[in-house]
Amino acid sequence: MYTIKDYLKSPEIQDALSEENLDFVYSRFFKKWGANSSPSPLTKILIGANIQPLHYMTYIPKYMYVELPVKEITIPSQVSRIEKYAFLRCNDLEKVIIKHDPDSLEQGIFAECPNLTVYCTEDCIIIQTYCFTYDIPFKII
């Protein structure tokens, strides 16, 4: 399994991030406040909003947010694919907001997230079906 730093240095996102941004992301969010630290200063993230180059992300790569100590995540509309285990073991994750249906949802994207509820719009049939299939609570917003 990748560590967050390994993933951030992988060719899959090298084009989007400079070396300085990789170090910033790693040191500010993952190294300093890892999954086992408590309390985490992160409570909410909007994917791509806080770090300028990430706002171009069109997919969430596998293992991207493993064990991220955050309570709420909003997935923007440009994300068309969420790869396997993207949010694996995010034990603090309580709320994922997604207002569109991605083209592709791989297995286990929310595996081992015991406190999670997904909030989606009524027309998010793929998200609702995914949640129903994997016994993930969801609410219509």
Salt bridges, closest charged atoms under 4 A:
GLU19 OE2 - LYS9 NZ 2.44
ASP23 OD1 - LYS9 NZ 3.83
GLU67 OE2 - ARG89 NE 3.03
GLU83 OE2 - ARG81 NH2 2.95
GLU94 OE2 - LYS71 NZ 3.70
